[in-house]
Amino acid sequence: MSCQNSEVDAAQETRIVVQALKIERLEEKQEELRDRLKAVEKWVIGAGAVLAAGVTLVGFATNISKAYL
């Protein structure tokens, strides 16, 4: 009976180790994805700033052209 218990304990220990390794890999993947998301956020913020500046310049240009007409 104790032989069966030790086999079950060994099997459970193996499963626990495998699950712990899976969790570790997933945490590493999650950190990588967070880093990539931060990079994408920076690009989006930069693109938004460029678009806002462009729209502002177009608005100024149209107002200046109206003033001289």
C-alpha positions, -999 to 999 in steps of 0.1 A, spaced: 0 0 0 28 24 8 43 16 -26 12 29 -43 11 60 -21 47 68 -30 39 63 -67 9 86 -64 31 111 -45 58 110 -71 32 114 -99 17 144 -81 51 159 -75 59 156 -112 26 172 -121 33 200 -96 68 206 -111 54 206 -147 26 231 -137 52 253 -119 73 254 -151 43 262 -172 34 291 -148 70 304 -150 69 304 -188 36 321 -189 48 348 -165 78 354 -188 55 356 -218 32 380 -200 62 403 -192 73 402 -228 38 411 -240 36 439 -215 69 453 -229 56 450 -264 24 468 -254 43 496 -239 62 501 -271 30 501 -291 14 526 -267 44 549 -273 40 547 -310 2 554 -308 8 584 -285 35 597 -309 12 592 -339 -16 610 -321 7 639 -313 18 642 -349 -18 641 -361 -29 668 -336 0 690 -347 -9 685 -384 -46 693 -378 -36 724 -358 -13 736 -386 -40 730 -412 -64 750 -391 -40 779 -387 -33 778 -425 -69 780 -434 -75 808 -409 -46 828 -423 -57 822 -459 -92 835 -450 -77 866 -434 -59 875 -465 -89 869 -488 
